[in-house]
């Protein structure tokens, strides 16, 4: 059997003896697979010459390796790597894959339908073709160079303060939410934001009211925080505040999670009477309103409602916003705008748990906001999305006619389409998928998973011509 070629360098200036270095070198070669169980090892004389040490040094090392069970000598044949290796020592790749589990798991979420369709309209995400890629690349470069040119902690504080100041001004100017940088918390993603708020607000067993149509992801986060969720019906005017009042007469509701500007997934806005009633209810009950606004920044018409937080005078509303919808999923920075005591409390929790926002993302957005690039991008984005929305609305009316009903959304990048009772939504979605179009059936958004005669169709990721093709394919398999 041929000796497997391998070598390692000895450090004459090291505090370790040459013998010990040879011993450790052999162990590393075995661990990494350069030497395998049963392999012959070099003879002592040529190996000593190759390493530039005396033969006695190599002999001592081999004797030590044999004593530890790594080598064995065979008279007339030389020395070999032990097979098996000593107990407790496993070479890389030598173990067996673990196929069993010694403990139980929580139920896994239901798998989503495959997303291999040529045209996926399941999400309301912005088209990467509409994102200012060059401007973003320049901002990333400046943010990375800035971190290298100053003490990170000092530079990060300056950047965070600049971004918070710019964001506070933007929210007051565009969303009507008064406040300063001290009302804001920046984190990486809405999931993190909701986890932080839930951890600060809720005790295990607290009841949280949620819209009966909504985000299963948010419900899971609240469940993980120990909340007991109570679904409240949603209609064409948003969440039923009357039903919420009846619920709170029977149970103490600690908070309600709502999306009043653009209800997710139906895209309807909460009517003004219900907005006022919801704020009164929260004030009288001492409950928190968690205002979830994933479409923040994607306002298509001037008449679109402002956030509920803009009308809050009693400190009841905690507002969640996101930049990724308007910019890029690769920039997942989210923010919480809250009464100052809660914002300070959340900031302390965030830093203790290592959940502060990525400083590079902060640098990118600080540049975008303070140089006006974000505002210019929103104006260009709105113009493009309006064209796409009108193309989708026109195609739906032309191709599907009286078979569907929908409200034209004033915010966001998706349309909620109501369907007749005699249409099998699941089968239609399956036929459409085979024809290259993917969309989400309404049951995906129902709290109990019950059938819903509706679908959600995103238009932000496709051009006007693509949207016409999409609706045409859907109509052909209806």
Phi, psi and omega per residue, in radians:
X1 nan 2.308 -3.127
X2 -1.325 2.537 3.069
X3 -1.274 2.253 3.118
X4 -1.210 2.192 -3.100
X5 -1.177 2.282 3.021
X6 -2.801 2.791 3.129
X7 -2.734 2.884 3.028
X8 -2.676 2.767 -3.088
X9 -1.672 2.491 3.041
X10 -1.748 2.483 -3.133
X11 -1.833 1.825 -3.088
X12 -1.198 -0.342 -3.136
X13 -1.607 -0.014 -3.101
X14 -1.254 2.717 3.085
X15 -1.327 -0.219 3.137
X16 -1.476 2.589 3.101
X17 -1.216 2.779 3.119
X18 -1.102 -0.646 3.113
X19 -1.054 -0.813 -3.128
X20 -1.130 -0.654 3.118
X21 -1.107 -0.670 3.110
X22 -1.168 -0.722 3.104
X23 -1.026 -0.856 -3.120
X24 -1.175 -0.594 3.097
X25 -1.098 -0.731 3.097
X26 -1.112 -0.772 -3.123
X27 -1.074 -0.725 3.127
X28 -1.125 -0.704 3.125
X29 -1.101 -0.648 3.106
X30 -1.227 -0.770 -3.094
X31 -1.094 -0.681 -3.100
X32 -1.495 -0.091 3.080
X33 1.618 0.002 3.077
X34 -1.189 -0.542 2.952
X35 -2.061 2.343 -3.085
X36 -2.057 2.741 3.108
X37 -0.894 2.270 -3.133
X38 1.622 -0.219 3.130
X39 -1.192 2.483 2.995
X40 -1.279 2.602 3.097
X41 -1.909 2.783 -3.068
X42 -1.052 2.603 3.015
X43 -1.109 2.667 -2.998
X44 -1.138 -0.723 -3.038
X45 -1.143 -0.971 3.137
X46 -1.122 -0.563 -3.137
X47 -1.199 -0.666 3.085
X48 -1.103 -0.703 3.121
X49 -1.133 -0.697 3.139
X50 -1.137 -0.616 -3.134
X51 -1.483 -0.276 -3.120
X52 1.349 0.600 3.117
X53 -2.250 3.015 3.119
X54 -1.303 2.715 3.116
X55 -1.105 -0.592 -3.139
X56 -1.079 -0.609 3.110
X57 -1.090 -0.770 3.125
X58 -1.178 -0.707 3.097
X59 -1.021 -0.779 3.114
X60 -1.047 -0.735 -3.136
X61 -1.127 -0.759 -3.137
X62 -1.106 -0.707 3.117
X63 -1.093 -0.694 3.111
X64 -1.135 -0.757 3.135
X65 -1.124 -0.660 3.105
X66 -1.169 -0.713 -3.138
X67 -1.114 -0.574 -3.137
X68 -1.472 -0.113 3.084
X69 1.620 0.257 -3.124
X70 -1.629 -0.448 3.130
X71 -2.227 2.706 2.945
X72 -2.443 2.550 -3.123
X73 -1.766 2.455 3.099
X74 -2.162 2.056 -3.019
X75 -1.001 2.228 3.111
X76 1.492 -0.169 -3.102
X77 -2.090 -0.340 -3.139
X78 1.871 -2.807 -3.120
X79 -1.890 2.631 -3.063
X80 -2.398 2.720 3.018
X81 -1.214 2.342 -3.075
X82 -1.074 2.532 3.065
X83 -2.482 1.820 0.193
X84 -1.452 2.900 3.079
X85 -1.282 2.892 -3.136
X86 -1.016 2.583 3.105
X87 -0.971 2.421 3.114
X88 1.540 -0.143 3.119
X89 -1.956 2.089 3.141
X90 -2.172 2.208 3.055
X91 -1.231 2.673 3.093
X92 -0.992 2.298 3.085
X93 1.416 -0.015 -3.086
X94 -1.572 -0.249 -3.112
X95 -1.382 2.901 3.097
X96 -1.655 2.401 3.103
X97 -1.011 2.458 3.138
X98 -1.472 2.078 -3.027
X99 -1.849 -0.217 -3.081
X100 -2.013 2.853 -3.119
X101 -2.216 2.340 -3.045
X102 -1.646 0.055 -3.103
X103 -2.518 2.854 -3.088
X104 -1.519 2.659 3.092
X105 -1.939 2.710 2.998
X106 -1.204 2.707 3.127
X107 -0.999 2.395 3.117
X108 -1.367 2.599 3.074
X109 -1.111 2.681 3.125
X110 -1.088 2.348 -3.131
X111 -1.181 2.510 3.082
X112 -1.383 2.798 3.097
X113 -1.130 2.644 3.122
X114 -0.996 2.522 -3.070
X115 -1.951 0.739 -3.082
X116 -1.627 0.080 -3.111
X117 -1.092 2.600 3.139
X118 -1.077 -0.662 3.111
X119 -2.077 1.886 3.114
X120 -1.745 2.113 3.119
X121 -2.022 0.415 -3.062
X122 -1.304 -0.422 -3.104
X123 -2.101 2.764 3.066
X124 -1.774 0.973 -3.100
X125 -1.654 2.717 -3.140
X126 -1.288 2.507 3.094
X127 -1.176 2.196 3.094
X128 -0.971 -0.431 3.126
X129 -1.209 -0.276 3.127
X130 -1.694 -0.067 -3.101
X131 -1.464 2.359 3.125
X132 -1.276 1.383 -3.005
X133 -1.055 -0.766 -3.115
X134 -1.144 -0.737 3.123
X135 -1.126 -0.693 3.096
X136 -1.123 -0.730 3.142
X137 -1.085 -0.728 3.107
X138 -1.111 -0.722 -3.135
X139 -1.148 -0.683 3.083
X140 -1.079 -0.772 -3.114
X141 -1.091 -0.765 3.128
X142 -1.114 -0.690 -3.125
X143 -1.132 -0.719 -3.139
X144 -1.231 -0.706 3.103
X145 -1.140 -0.647 3.134
X146 -1.108 -0.663 3.129
X147 -1.177 -0.481 -3.119
X148 -1.459 -0.267 -3.020
X149 -1.736 -0.003 -3.137
X150 -2.629 2.922 3.067
X151 -1.040 2.157 -3.047
X152 -0.915 -0.802 -3.069
X153 -1.094 -0.741 3.139
X154 -1.170 -0.807 -3.129
X155 -1.128 -0.683 -3.135
X156 -1.112 -0.693 3.124
X157 -1.134 -0.732 3.123
X158 -1.097 -0.787 -3.119
X159 -1.120 -0.766 -3.133
X160 -1.091 -0.727 3.124
X161 -1.138 -0.694 3.110
X162 -1.092 -0.781 -3.119
X163 -1.147 -0.757 3.136
X164 -1.098 -0.722 3.114
X165 -1.078 -0.790 3.130
X166 -1.129 -0.701 -3.139
X167 -1.193 -0.688 3.112
X168 -1.061 -0.736 3.113
X169 -1.149 -0.703 3.135
X170 -1.121 -0.782 -3.123
X171 -1.124 -0.652 3.121
X172 -1.232 -0.697 -3.084
X173 -1.327 -0.677 -3.028
X174 -1.775 -0.467 -3.065
X175 -2.035 -0.103 3.098
X176 1.282 0.288 -3.132
X177 -1.674 1.895 -3.120
X178 -1.293 2.529 3.108
X179 2.821 3.073 3.119
X180 -2.169 -3.051 3.109
X181 -1.068 -0.414 -3.126
X182 -1.310 -0.139 3.065
X183 -1.649 0.043 -2.973
X184 -2.033 2.531 2.977
X185 -2.271 2.317 3.123
X186 -1.896 2.307 3.131
X187 -2.495 2.941 3.122
X188 -1.540 1.562 3.017
X189 1.745 2.636 3.135
X190 -1.175 -0.539 3.109
X191 -1.047 -0.818 3.130
X192 -1.092 -0.735 -3.140
X193 -1.052 -0.792 -3.111
X194 -1.189 -0.651 3.102
X195 -1.093 -0.748 3.137
X196 -1.093 -0.829 -3.113
X197 -1.139 -0.752 3.126
X198 -1.075 -0.700 3.121
X199 -1.140 -0.580 -3.128
X200 -1.423 -0.443 -2.959
X201 -1.783 -0.588 -2.904
X202 -1.878 2.557 2.927
X203 -1.900 2.652 3.109
X204 -0.931 2.292 -3.138
X205 1.667 -0.180 3.092
X206 -1.115 2.485 3.110
X207 -1.555 2.301 3.056
X208 -2.163 2.174 3.079
X209 -1.433 2.418 3.117
X210 -2.326 2.714 3.058
X211 -1.164 2.377 -3.081
X212 -1.124 -0.370 2.959
X213 -1.969 2.146 -3.072
X214 -3.035 -2.723 -3.057
X215 -1.679 1.985 3.114
X216 -1.075 -0.537 3.125
X217 -1.094 -0.777 3.113
X218 -1.136 -0.691 3.133
X219 -1.080 -0.699 3.130
X220 -1.094 -0.736 3.140
X221 -1.087 -0.759 3.139
X222 -1.166 -0.687 3.067
X223 -1.046 -0.748 -3.133
X224 -1.132 -0.439 3.076
X225 -1.413 -0.006 3.106
X226 1.657 0.095 -3.098
X227 -1.326 2.588 2.975
X228 -1.736 2.069 -3.024
X229 -1.618 2.416 3.119
X230 -2.173 1.954 -3.120
X231 -1.294 2.493 3.124
X232 -2.143 2.347 -3.078
X233 -1.041 2.664 3.088
X234 -2.181 2.377 3.064
X235 -2.281 -2.798 -3.070
X236 -1.183 -0.182 3.085
X237 -1.887 0.224 3.135
X238 1.666 -2.759 -3.116
X239 -1.108 2.464 3.124
X240 -1.397 1.833 3.140
X241 -1.208 -0.525 3.091
X242 -1.085 -0.760 3.108
X243 -1.156 -0.621 3.099
X244 -1.110 -0.711 3.120
X245 -1.119 -0.725 3.114
X246 -1.120 -0.676 3.112
X247 -1.113 -0.773 -3.091
X248 -1.272 -0.245 3.027
X249 -1.286 -0.397 -3.128
X250 -1.744 -0.508 -3.064
X251 -2.393 2.614 3.056
X252 -1.388 2.075 -3.129
X253 -1.734 2.064 -3.111
X254 -1.353 -0.602 -3.102
X255 -2.789 2.837 3.037
X256 -2.280 2.316 3.114
X257 -1.752 2.064 -3.052
X258 -2.411 2.806 2.999
X259 -2.234 1.387 -2.958
X260 -1.275 -0.491 -3.135
X261 -1.245 -0.828 -3.074
X262 -2.539 1.562 -3.011
X263 -0.989 2.291 3.120
X264 -1.715 2.079 0.277
X265 -1.827 -0.018 -2.921
X266 -1.360 -0.262 3.121
X267 1.231 0.065 3.134
X268 -1.327 2.648 3.061
X269 -1.639 2.554 3.097
X270 -1.205 2.237 -3.101
X271 -1.091 2.709 -3.099
X272 -1.059 -0.760 3.086
X273 -1.031 -0.673 3.136
X274 -1.264 -0.592 3.070
X275 -1.041 -0.836 -3.132
X276 -1.121 -0.723 -3.130
X277 -1.154 -0.655 -3.134
X278 -1.159 -0.731 3.112
X279 -1.133 -0.702 3.108
X280 -1.123 -0.776 3.138
X281 -1.023 -0.815 -3.117
X282 -1.086 -0.726 -3.133
X283 -1.131 -0.769 -3.099
X284 -1.226 -0.578 -3.080
X285 -1.616 -0.164 -3.067
X286 1.154 0.589 -3.112
X287 -1.798 2.727 3.108
X288 -1.668 2.510 3.019
X289 -1.841 2.015 3.083
X290 -1.622 1.766 -3.071
X291 -1.565 1.878 -3.085
X292 -1.653 2.063 -3.065
X293 -2.280 1.257 -3.108
X294 -1.170 -0.325 3.132
X295 -1.592 0.250 -3.111
X296 -0.957 2.276 -3.121
X297 1.682 -0.372 -3.093
X298 -1.778 1.134 3.118
X299 -1.704 2.078 -3.023
X300 -1.563 -0.461 -3.083
X301 -2.302 2.532 3.140
X302 -1.066 -0.452 -3.090
X303 -1.407 -0.025 -3.124
X304 -1.094 2.538 -3.100
X305 -1.170 2.632 3.037
X306 -1.424 2.889 3.071
X307 -1.027 2.638 3.084
X308 -1.069 -0.527 3.136
X309 -1.044 -0.430 3.136
X310 -1.199 -0.322 -3.137
X311 -1.833 0.006 -3.061
X312 -1.438 2.081 3.127
X313 -1.966 -0.017 -3.044
X314 -2.032 0.055 3.138
X315 1.330 0.595 -3.131
X316 -1.620 -0.432 -2.942
X317 -1.746 2.310 2.993
X318 -1.968 2.059 -2.976
X319 -1.809 2.287 3.131
X320 -1.972 2.171 3.110
X321 -2.250 2.900 -3.015
X322 -2.526 2.473 3.073
X323 -1.609 -0.448 -2.966
X324 -1.089 -0.569 -3.121
X325 -1.015 -0.689 -3.087
X326 -1.593 -0.340 -3.065
X327 -1.957 -1.361 -3.040
X328 -2.862 2.507 3.077
X329 -1.136 -0.338 3.092
X330 -1.355 -0.004 3.127
X331 -2.196 1.286 -2.905
X332 -1.465 0.468 -3.089
X333 -1.190 2.265 3.086
X334 -2.144 2.933 -3.126
X335 -2.512 2.694 3.045
X336 -2.085 2.216 3.025
X337 -1.916 2.083 -2.975
X338 -2.529 2.869 2.996
X339 -0.912 2.525 -2.976
X340 -0.944 -0.754 3.140
X341 -1.055 -0.701 3.127
X342 -1.214 -0.716 3.132
X343 -1.030 -0.735 3.109
X344 -1.151 -0.703 3.116
X345 -1.100 -0.756 3.134
X346 -1.152 -0.681 3.139
X347 -1.085 -0.714 3.115
X348 -1.108 -0.778 3.096
X349 -1.062 -0.756 -3.090
X350 -1.067 -0.792 -3.115
X351 -1.214 -0.666 3.132
X352 -1.130 -0.599 -3.088
X353 -1.659 0.085 3.127
X354 1.166 0.601 -3.074
X355 -1.901 0.269 3.114
X356 -1.100 2.729 -3.102
X357 -1.121 2.623 3.079
X358 -1.062 2.132 -3.079
X359 -1.118 -0.485 3.090
X360 -1.187 -0.779 3.078
X361 -1.044 -0.703 3.106
X362 -1.051 -0.740 -3.141
X363 -1.106 -0.728 3.130
X364 -1.068 -0.860 -3.078
X365 -1.250 -0.563 3.079
X366 -1.057 -0.794 3.083
X367 -1.059 -0.803 -3.096
X368 -1.073 -0.762 -3.100
X369 -1.238 -0.869 -2.986
X370 -1.302 -0.392 3.077
X371 -1.630 -0.006 3.108
X372 1.419 0.051 -3.094
X373 -1.173 -0.642 -3.132
X374 -1.129 -0.760 3.141
X375 -1.134 -0.698 3.100
X376 -1.148 -0.683 3.098
X377 -1.093 -0.749 3.130
X378 -1.053 -0.689 3.127
X379 -1.123 -0.770 3.108
X380 -1.146 -0.694 -3.119
X381 -1.113 -0.767 3.140
X382 -1.033 -0.766 -3.134
X383 -1.057 -0.758 3.141
X384 -1.188 -0.734 -3.109
X385 -1.200 -0.576 3.084
X386 -1.099 -0.720 3.104
X387 -1.102 -0.729 -3.130
X388 -1.207 -0.704 3.106
X389 -1.064 -0.795 -3.119
X390 -1.142 -0.610 3.100
X391 -1.137 -0.725 3.134
X392 -1.188 -0.768 3.122
X393 -1.048 -0.785 3.136
X394 -1.099 -0.723 -3.132
X395 -1.178 -0.694 3.117
X396 -1.085 -0.754 -3.138
X397 -1.189 -0.669 -3.107
X398 -1.306 -0.717 -3.014
X399 -1.575 -0.620 -3.039
X400 -1.936 -0.271 2.992
X401 0.855 -2.221 -3.077
X402 -1.353 0.032 -3.128
X403 -1.343 -0.319 -3.085
X404 -2.279 2.738 3.052
X405 -2.314 2.526 3.134
X406 -2.836 2.744 2.954
X407 -1.754 2.406 3.090
X408 -1.291 2.075 -3.058
X409 -1.252 2.494 3.066
X410 -1.672 -0.194 -3.127
X411 -2.401 2.547 2.990
X412 1.621 -3.014 -3.012
X413 -2.284 0.605 3.135
X414 -2.629 2.748 3.091
X415 -2.132 2.357 3.064
X416 -1.649 2.079 -3.003
X417 -1.979 2.066 3.134
X418 -1.518 2.460 -3.002
X419 -2.110 2.749 3.122
X420 -1.183 2.713 -3.061
X421 -1.142 -0.447 -3.088
X422 -1.480 0.043 -3.126
X423 -1.665 2.243 3.081
X424 -1.444 1.789 -3.018
X425 -1.128 -0.741 -3.086
X426 -1.110 -0.799 -3.136
X427 -1.145 -0.649 3.101
X428 -1.096 -0.756 3.133
X429 -1.110 -0.632 3.113
X430 -1.176 -0.746 3.112
X431 -1.129 -0.711 3.127
X432 -1.108 -0.688 3.129
X433 -1.085 -0.715 3.099
X434 -1.155 -0.415 3.117
X435 -1.644 0.183 3.004
X436 1.642 0.220 -3.116
X437 -2.199 2.204 3.088
X438 -1.943 2.290 3.057
X439 -2.539 2.897 -3.034
X440 -1.745 2.190 3.039
X441 -1.266 2.627 -3.056
X442 -1.072 -0.483 -3.108
X443 -1.096 -0.414 3.119
X444 -1.059 -0.472 -3.044
X445 -1.760 -0.100 -3.086
X446 -1.384 2.442 -3.073
X447 -0.969 -0.708 -3.110
X448 -1.709 -0.032 -3.077
X449 1.379 0.203 -3.121
X450 -1.142 2.700 3.108
X451 -1.049 2.440 3.089
X452 -2.292 2.206 -3.099
X453 -1.420 1.195 -3.124
X454 -2.860 2.807 2.997
X455 -2.361 2.771 3.068
X456 -1.979 2.196 -3.065
X457 -2.114 1.974 3.122
X458 -1.437 2.454 -3.140
X459 -2.103 -0.011 -3.058
X460 -1.272 -0.372 -3.032
X461 -1.661 -0.011 -3.022
X462 -2.279 2.607 3.095
X463 -1.290 2.969 3.135
X464 -1.036 -0.748 -3.133
X465 -1.156 -0.692 3.108
X466 -1.114 -0.681 -3.133
X467 -1.147 -0.653 3.077
X468 -1.120 -0.705 3.108
X469 -1.131 -0.715 -3.134
X470 -1.051 -0.864 -3.105
X471 -1.161 -0.635 3.088
X472 -1.060 -0.757 3.110
X473 -1.138 -0.689 3.114
X474 -1.106 -0.731 -3.099
X475 -1.143 -0.608 -3.079
X476 -1.214 -0.349 -3.140
X477 -1.982 0.227 -3.127
X478 -1.167 nan nan
